[in-house]
């Protein structure tokens, strides 16, 4: 049963953790890769689903510039999912040059249209094998956040036709999925 993590996350206001939990139950991934850990909200949500399934593991990566890595680790322990999550300090762009296999990816790294196109192209082989990429964003509202407009970042909605994603939860900031090449 899903237990909403009471940790800081932009996802928490609209309970997007439950969407991630349900996706894990639906797809039953053995290996999840997550980029963008913050305090662990999304990893906890997905790990709770793995715990319900009785199998699987999350490899959670972040550059941990603004967050002490001990914060999400402590949260994993509080929610009883520490055995389902391994964390590492790693940048997505570097990782994507030689990506590991995964069944499900959660990408939450200040996504832009350029980021999502790069991810889709770099991970085409995994997508062909049936892997799925879930990412933060993909809605018009999310494309209008202050930093996207200020720095004139490519809106994710502009690349929708190019990468064939589907918005699976439109509640801000939105969750979208790429599930085929």
C-alpha positions as a Markdown table, in Angstrom:
| # | Residue | x | y | z |
|---|---|---|---|---|
| 1 | Unk | 0.0 | 0.0 | 0.0 |
| 2 | Unk | 1.3 | 3.4 | -1.0 |
| 3 | Unk | 2.5 | 5.7 | 1.8 |
| 4 | Unk | 3.0 | 9.3 | 0.7 |
| 5 | Unk | 6.6 | 10.3 | 1.6 |
| 6 | Unk | 6.6 | 13.4 | 3.8 |
| 7 | Unk | 9.8 | 14.8 | 2.3 |
| 8 | Unk | 10.5 | 17.9 | 0.2 |
| 9 | Unk | 9.7 | 17.6 | -3.5 |
| 10 | Unk | 8.0 | 19.6 | -6.2 |
| 11 | Unk | 6.0 | 16.3 | -6.8 |
| 12 | Unk | 4.5 | 16.2 | -3.3 |
| 13 | Unk | 1.9 | 19.0 | -3.7 |
| 14 | Unk | 0.1 | 17.0 | -6.4 |
| 15 | Unk | 0.9 | 13.6 | -5.1 |
| 16 | Unk | 2.8 | 12.5 | -8.2 |
| 17 | Unk | 4.5 | 9.8 | -6.1 |
| 18 | Unk | 1.4 | 7.7 | -6.3 |
| 19 | Unk | 1.6 | 7.9 | -10.1 |
| 20 | Unk | 5.2 | 6.6 | -9.9 |
| 21 | Unk | 4.2 | 3.9 | -7.5 |
| 22 | Unk | 1.4 | 2.7 | -9.8 |
| 23 | Unk | 3.8 | 2.7 | -12.8 |
| 24 | Unk | 6.2 | 0.4 | -11.0 |
| 25 | Unk | 3.3 | -1.9 | -10.1 |
| 26 | Unk | 2.2 | -1.9 | -13.7 |
| 27 | Unk | 5.5 | -2.5 | -15.4 |
| 28 | Unk | 7.2 | -4.6 | -12.7 |
| 29 | Unk | 10.8 | -3.4 | -13.5 |
| 30 | Unk | 13.8 | -5.3 | -12.1 |
| 31 | Unk | 16.1 | -2.3 | -12.5 |
| 32 | Unk | 15.1 | 1.3 | -12.2 |
| 33 | Unk | 17.5 | 4.1 | -12.8 |
| 34 | Unk | 16.7 | 7.5 | -11.4 |
| 35 | Unk | 18.4 | 10.8 | -12.1 |
| 36 | Unk | 17.5 | 13.6 | -9.7 |
| 37 | Unk | 17.2 | 12.4 | -6.1 |
| 38 | Unk | 16.8 | 15.6 | -4.0 |
| 39 | Unk | 15.5 | 14.3 | -0.7 |
| 40 | Unk | 14.3 | 11.0 | -2.1 |
| 41 | Unk | 10.5 | 11.5 | -2.6 |
| 42 | Unk | 10.3 | 9.8 | -6.0 |
| 43 | Unk | 12.8 | 7.0 | -5.2 |
| 44 | Unk | 10.8 | 6.2 | -2.0 |
| 45 | Unk | 7.6 | 6.1 | -3.9 |
| 46 | Unk | 9.0 | 3.7 | -6.5 |
| 47 | Unk | 10.9 | 1.6 | -3.9 |
| 48 | Unk | 7.6 | 1.2 | -1.9 |
| 49 | Unk | 6.2 | -0.4 | -5.1 |
| 50 | Unk | 9.2 | -2.6 | -5.5 |
| 51 | Unk | 8.8 | -3.7 | -1.9 |
| 52 | Unk | 5.1 | -4.6 | -2.6 |
| 53 | Unk | 6.3 | -6.6 | -5.6 |
| 54 | Unk | 9.0 | -8.3 | -3.5 |
| 55 | Unk | 11.8 | -7.6 | -6.0 |
| 56 | Unk | 13.7 | -5.0 | -8.0 |
| 57 | Unk | 16.2 | -2.3 | -7.3 |
| 58 | Unk | 16.7 | 1.4 | -7.9 |
| 59 | Unk | 20.1 | 3.0 | -8.8 |
| 60 | Unk | 19.6 | 6.6 | -7.9 |
| 61 | Unk | 22.0 | 9.2 | -9.3 |
| 62 | Unk | 22.4 | 12.9 | -8.6 |
| 63 | Unk | 25.2 | 15.4 | -8.6 |
| 64 | Unk | 24.3 | 16.3 | -5.0 |
| 65 | Unk | 25.4 | 19.9 | -5.3 |
| 66 | Unk | 22.6 | 21.4 | -3.2 |
| 67 | Unk | 21.7 | 18.3 | -1.2 |
| 68 | Unk | 23.6 | 16.4 | 1.4 |
| 69 | Unk | 23.6 | 12.7 | 0.2 |
| 70 | Unk | 22.8 | 11.7 | 3.8 |
| 71 | Unk | 19.4 | 13.3 | 3.7 |
| 72 | Unk | 17.8 | 11.0 | 1.1 |
| 73 | Unk | 19.7 | 8.0 | 2.6 |
| 74 | Unk | 18.1 | 8.8 | 6.0 |
| 75 | Unk | 14.7 | 9.2 | 4.4 |
| 76 | Unk | 15.1 | 5.8 | 2.7 |
| 77 | Unk | 15.8 | 4.3 | 6.1 |
| 78 | Unk | 12.8 | 6.1 | 7.7 |
| 79 | Unk | 10.5 | 4.7 | 5.0 |
| 80 | Unk | 11.9 | 1.2 | 5.2 |
| 81 | Unk | 13.1 | 1.1 | 1.6 |
| 82 | Unk | 16.9 | 1.5 | 2.0 |
| 83 | Unk | 17.5 | -2.1 | 0.8 |
| 84 | Unk | 15.8 | -1.2 | -2.5 |
| 85 | Unk | 17.9 | 1.9 | -3.3 |
| 86 | Unk | 21.6 | 2.5 | -4.1 |
| 87 | Unk | 22.8 | 6.1 | -4.5 |
| 88 | Unk | 25.7 | 7.4 | -6.4 |
| 89 | Unk | 27.1 | 10.8 | -7.4 |
| 90 | Unk | 26.9 | 10.9 | -11.1 |
| 91 | Unk | 25.9 | 13.3 | -13.9 |
| 92 | Unk | 23.3 | 12.2 | -16.4 |
| 93 | Unk | 25.1 | 13.5 | -19.5 |
| 94 | Unk | 28.2 | 11.6 | -18.6 |
| 95 | Unk | 26.2 | 8.5 | -17.7 |
| 96 | Unk | 24.3 | 8.6 | -21.1 |
| 97 | Unk | 27.6 | 8.3 | -23.0 |
| 98 | Unk | 27.8 | 4.7 | -21.8 |
| 99 | Unk | 24.4 | 3.9 | -20.2 |
| 100 | Unk | 23.7 | 0.8 | -18.2 |
| 101 | Unk | 20.7 | -1.4 | -18.9 |
| 102 | Unk | 17.4 | -0.6 | -17.1 |
| 103 | Unk | 13.8 | -1.4 | -17.3 |
| 104 | Unk | 12.4 | 1.9 | -16.1 |
| 105 | Unk | 14.1 | 5.3 | -15.8 |
| 106 | Unk | 12.9 | 8.3 | -13.9 |
| 107 | Unk | 14.5 | 11.5 | -15.2 |
| 108 | Unk | 14.1 | 14.6 | -13.0 |
| 109 | Unk | 17.0 | 16.9 | -13.8 |
| 110 | Unk | 15.7 | 20.3 | -14.7 |
| 111 | Unk | 14.5 | 18.8 | -18.0 |
| 112 | Unk | 14.2 | 20.9 | -21.2 |
| 113 | Unk | 13.3 | 19.9 | -24.7 |
| 114 | Unk | 17.0 | 19.4 | -25.5 |
| 115 | Unk | 17.5 | 17.2 | -22.5 |
| 116 | Unk | 14.6 | 14.9 | -23.4 |
| 117 | Unk | 15.7 | 14.6 | -27.1 |
| 118 | Unk | 19.2 | 13.8 | -25.9 |
| 119 | Unk | 17.9 | 11.2 | -23.5 |
| 120 | Unk | 15.7 | 9.6 | -26.0 |
| 121 | Unk | 18.4 | 9.4 | -28.6 |
| 122 | Unk | 21.1 | 8.2 | -26.2 |
| 123 | Unk | 18.8 | 5.5 | -24.8 |
| 124 | Unk | 17.3 | 4.3 | -28.0 |
| 125 | Unk | 18.7 | 0.8 | -27.6 |
| 126 | Unk | 17.2 | 0.4 | -24.1 |
| 127 | Unk | 13.8 | 1.6 | -25.5 |
| 128 | Unk | 14.0 | -1.0 | -28.3 |
| 129 | Unk | 14.5 | -3.6 | -25.6 |
| 130 | Unk | 11.2 | -2.5 | -23.9 |
| 131 | Unk | 12.6 | 0.0 | -21.4 |
| 132 | Unk | 10.5 | 3.0 | -20.5 |
| 133 | Unk | 11.6 | 6.6 | -19.6 |
| 134 | Unk | 9.4 | 8.6 | -17.3 |
| 135 | Unk | 10.4 | 12.2 | -17.0 |
| 136 | Unk | 9.4 | 15.3 | -15.1 |
| 137 | Unk | 7.6 | 17.8 | -17.4 |
| 138 | Unk | 6.0 | 17.5 | -20.8 |
| 139 | Unk | 3.1 | 19.9 | -20.2 |
| 140 | Unk | 2.6 | 23.5 | -21.4 |
| 141 | Unk | 2.4 | 24.7 | -17.8 |
| 142 | Unk | 5.8 | 23.1 | -16.9 |
| 143 | Unk | 7.4 | 24.7 | -20.0 |
| 144 | Unk | 6.4 | 28.1 | -18.6 |
| 145 | Unk | 8.4 | 27.9 | -15.3 |
| 146 | Unk | 10.5 | 30.9 | -14.6 |
| 147 | Unk | 13.9 | 29.5 | -15.4 |
| 148 | Unk | 12.8 | 27.9 | -18.7 |
| 149 | Unk | 11.5 | 31.3 | -19.9 |
| 150 | Unk | 14.3 | 33.4 | -18.5 |
| 151 | Unk | 17.0 | 31.3 | -20.0 |
| 152 | Unk | 15.1 | 30.6 | -23.2 |
| 153 | Unk | 15.3 | 26.9 | -22.9 |
| 154 | Unk | 13.7 | 24.7 | -25.5 |
| 155 | Unk | 10.1 | 23.8 | -24.3 |
| 156 | Unk | 9.5 | 20.1 | -24.0 |
| 157 | Unk | 6.2 | 20.4 | -25.7 |
| 158 | Unk | 8.0 | 21.6 | -28.9 |
| 159 | Unk | 9.8 | 18.2 | -29.2 |
| 160 | Unk | 6.8 | 16.0 | -28.5 |
| 161 | Unk | 6.4 | 14.9 | -32.1 |
| 162 | Unk | 10.1 | 14.2 | -32.4 |
| 163 | Unk | 10.3 | 11.9 | -29.4 |
| 164 | Unk | 6.7 | 10.5 | -29.2 |
| 165 | Unk | 6.1 | 10.9 | -25.5 |
| 166 | Unk | 2.8 | 10.7 | -23.6 |
| 167 | Unk | 1.7 | 12.8 | -20.6 |
| 168 | Unk | 0.7 | 10.3 | -18.0 |
| 169 | Unk | 0.0 | 12.8 | -15.2 |
| 170 | Unk | -0.7 | 16.4 | -16.1 |
| 171 | Unk | -0.7 | 17.7 | -12.5 |
| 172 | Unk | 2.2 | 20.2 | -12.1 |
| 173 | Unk | 5.0 | 19.7 | -12.9 |
| 174 | Unk | 3.7 | 16.8 | -14.9 |
| 175 | Unk | 5.0 | 13.3 | -15.6 |
| 176 | Unk | 5.5 | 12.0 | -19.1 |
| 177 | Unk | 6.6 | 8.7 | -20.6 |
| 178 | Unk | 8.6 | 7.5 | -23.6 |
| 179 | Unk | 8.0 | 3.9 | -24.1 |
| 180 | Unk | 9.0 | 3.1 | -27.7 |
| 181 | Unk | 11.7 | 4.3 | -30.1 |
